[in-house]
């Protein structure tokens, strides 16, 4: 794949998913209306939607913004399939080509590099949600957060209230990870 930031983020999502014990799927998450299982199903659905939007995949069979709990579907298998679909779809995208489609109605097309970063943002943020909700090490690094912030700035505002909560106030001591999370409406120090 020609988009290293996306490769990294998809790996984080896969590892966070694999680290969830089966008895933790109903735990609360930083996505206040969704359980761990629902965040994973949402993240998988989003990756399928991105794959379909860049031209090599099918839309998810469910609404990612009304995700099932994932118990019956076998969450790990659903996430693994979504990561594979995203990886295959993005492998066919030429970074030097013109704009690609997105599943984001307010931003229907983007430059391929920015679109890949927006897709990566979704995977990485939900990997963080799942990791902190289930006691795993927080997966975001300062380097990755810095690479994702341009995509956050390009997509978050038109999606506030739908996909993102209002931004939290920036703190002078925020590192790049805390700054990204706060910008996306997540408490960097979230605990259940």
C-alpha angles and dihedrals in degrees: 000000000000095000110077094181089058093046089053094047095047089051090052091052092048093049094046089051093048090050095059114104112224091243092058099062091100095051118120120256138196085268090081098207097045137072124220090265092051093049089052092049090047091050091048091049091050092052091051089049091051091048091051092046094054089050109259113084146035130266116256117270090236136046107268089208091058098039124184117238090254099226097118095038096056101246097213092054092047092051093045090052091049093050090049092049092049093047092051094045096048092046086068095052117099109219089211095051125101125272120317129212122262133199088233109104095202090051105035097171136023142174107276095245093050092043091052089050090050090051089047090049090058093049095044096046092049090046086056091047092053095041096052092042092055101039097256121140111276104259102205118102127198090247094052093044089053091051091049099047095081090055090047091052091048096050113021102075098058089046099048113128090020108052101000134041120229113289115264118232113277116243122215090232094052114129117211092272094051091044092053094046093048091047088055092050097257125131105237088210096048117157129171 
